[in-house]
Amino acid sequence: MPNLSQNARLREHPLIHDLLALVNEYDLDLSDMVIFGSGPLLAKGLRADIHDLDIVARSKTWCRVKRHGARSIGQANHARIAQFCDGRIQFSAGWVSDDWKAAELIDRAETIRGLPFARIENVLAYKQLLNRPKDQQDIEMLQDLGVVPAPAAMQREQCPSMCSLVSTPPVSRTP
């Protein structure tokens, strides 16, 4: 069951507090970003804590963060990332692959306590796609809550570079 009191304290979370400081410092437009990764789970009170924020940004917001952030490369899609707060807040212009349309994710963001978060069905689809050990508990929890993943934004075959990140069961070959 979601912890609604956690939602009321969302803006007090250190990462959210740091994000809001960045928004103010660099005059970032909240309508040109969406908080993804496990951030939406925190916002909905489904996680008590998270260790980083993954944010998809566009337009002037992306231009500003890439100018001021520490440059890095994303593991999943090898895209440029702008990092802040020792890498705990990461902005990118896309999500996982080009098959995830940044503009759609941003435009469909759910506003929680004044902040744009990815829809929970997109979070489930993303976590199922990568299927990392660290995502298993979130996947089970979201499925138990009856969340239906958004239609697959990409198929594994479309992005061979994801193979090292996507867990697939071994294929048994019999002669």
N, C-alpha and C positions, 0 to 999 in steps of 0.2 A: 504494500500500500504506500503511495507517495506520502512523504513527510512534508505537509504543507507549511509547517513552521519554518522549514529549511528554505522554502521559496521566499518567505517574507524576509529572510536574512541574506538573500542572494547577494545583494550589493555589498555586504560586509565581508564576503569571502575575499581573501587576499588577492587572488588572481583577477577577480572581477573588479576589485578596487584598483589594482594596477592597470587593468584595461581602461577603466574610466579615466584614470590619470593620463594615459596615452591619448585617449579621445580628446581630452581637453588640451593637452600640450600641443598636439599636432593638428588640431581642429579637424578631426576625422568625422566623416558623415556616417552615422549608424545605419542609414538606409542603403549604404554601399558596402555592407559587410554582413556576414552571418557567422555565428559561433557554432562550430561543428564538433566532431570528436565526441568526447564524453561531457562536454559543457552542457548540452541540453538535459542530460541525466541529472546533473547538479541543479539546474534551473527548475526541473520538475520535482525535485526532492527525492529522486530515485537513487542518488548517490550522495553520501554525506560529504565526500571530498573528492577532489581531482588534483592531478599534479601538474597539468598544463592546459593551455587553451589553444585550440586550433581554429583559425579564423580564415574564411575565404573573403577576399576583398576585391573591389573593382574600382575603376575610374580614379578620381582624385585621391580617394582613400588609399588605393593600392600604390599610386605614385608617391604619396607622402610616406607610407611606411617603408617602401623599398628604398627610399632616399635616406631614411633615418635609422633603419634597423640594421642589425648585423646580418650579413648575407650568408645564406646557407642553401643547401640543395635537399629537396624532399626525398625521403626513402622510397615512397610508393611510386611517385611519378617523375622523379628527378627534376622537378620544377623549382624555380627560384622561390626562396622563402626569406622573409624578413623577420628576424628574431629580436625579441625584447626580453628584458628581465631574465638574463642568463638562459635564454632559450625556453623559458616557461610559457611565453606567449609567442605564437608563431602565426604570421600572416602569409597567405599565398594567394595567387590569382586564380587558382583552380583547385579541384578536389580529386584526388586519387588518379584520375585520368581525364582526358578531354571528353570522355563520354558523359561525365557528370558536368552538366552545364552550370557554370558559376552564376550566371544571371538568373536562371530559374531557381537555384537554391537560395539566392539572396532575395529575390522577389517573393518567394513563398515562405520566407522566414516567419516564425511565430514570435511575436513580441511578448516577452515575459519580463515584468518589472522594468519595462522601458528598453530592454535589450533584445536584439534579433538572434534567435536561436534556430538551428536547423530543426525541421520537423522530426519527430521521434521515429516515424516510419523510415525516414532517410538514414537515421542513425542506425537502426536495426539492419537495413540493407547494407550499409557500409561495413558494419561489424561482421555480418555474415559473409560478405565478400572476402574480407581479409582473413577472417576466421582464425585470428591469433589466439594463443592460449590465454592471454590477458583479457580477451573479449568474451570468453565463454560464459562467465557469470552474468554479464550484461545481456547477452543473447538469450540465455535461459530466463532471466527475469522479465525481459520485454515480451518474450513469447508467452510466459505465464500470465502476463497482464493482458494478453490478447492483442498485442500490437502486430499488425500485418506489415511486413516489409514493403517499401515502395517498390514498384516494378524495377527490376534490375537495370541499373544505369549502364552496366557493361557486363559482358560475358568474359570469363577467364581467357577464352581463346582469342579475344580481341586485343589482349594486352599481355604479350608474352613476358614483358619485363616485370610483371606482377608475380610471376611464378615463384620467385624466392620469398615473397611475402604472403602468398595465399597458401593455406594448408589444404592439401587434398589427400584423401585416403589413398594408400598404396593400391595399385591395380594388381590384382592377382591374375597371373597368366598361367593357364594350364595347357599342356601340350595336346 
